[in-house]
């Protein structure tokens, strides 16, 4: 339309315009636009990538709504690849197999976990990867698998849904228990408890003076406690000193007994031999007295006349 206006303007000015020139410009513009759209389409479909990628599988146990082929794959928030395929697991219809391409420069280890994350309010999703430990062995393919399998972690929405379901269950349980608690029997029991509480309160009110007296006695006892404690400490100290004195006295008595035993042994060693000699002498004296007694018994006149002289022998007068 702009070219037509320009042509009309030139015609009005009295100049001739060649229509072939305008068609050439339009055709060139269409060709350039087509090439640009083709390149952009190749870039979107992943047919052209200048970097090398490794392929991994992720088994997701939730809906992947919002996740499409060519959705980005981010490692700790940094774009590191893209989703190359999405399919339902024929062996487990509850699972979706998501195949991802990750840059070879990004190390995927056994501690790496994958989560589906929603981008803001757009509803578009991407695969988020993160490592649970700073160092772990590289992830390798297991027998029976097409690619190495990255461990899947439920998304925030799935965990939130599970928490909300649990909260709903708990709320339902609480409501049921409240209904049971507010039954007629429970209300009667509660009223009975209130009556009992009133009676207990009345008893406490009537015994307030007695309780005050008890508290006063307790307070006085607590005031006397430091003095009693001090007296106990003094008594314990005196008992300790007495025990030390008794211990010292026992030690002294032991030493005295030891000295006495030594003295007795010394006296025994010195006196016993002399005592033996004296006993022998007294035994001789006793024998002499015995002999004298026998002679007096045979010859009592010996006391007056004395002992008779021995008879003279032959040739003596």
Buried (B, 14 or more C-beta within 10 A) or exposed (E): EEBEEEBEEEEEEEEEBEEEEBEEEEEEEEEEEEEEEEEEEEEEEBEEEEEEBBBBBBBBEBEBEBBEBEBBBBBEEEEBBBBBEBEEBEEEEEBBBBBBBBBEEBBBBBBBBBBBBBEEEEEBBBBBBBBEEEEBEEBEEEEEEEBBBBEBBBBEBBEEEEEEEEEEEEEEEEEEEEEEEEEEEEEEEEEEEEEEEEEEEEEEEEEEEEEEEEEEEEEEEEEEEEEEEEEEEEEEEEEEEEEEEEEEEEEEEEEEEEEEEEEEEEEEEEEEEEEEEEEEEEEEEEEEEEEEEEEEEEEEEEEEEEEEEEEEEEEEE
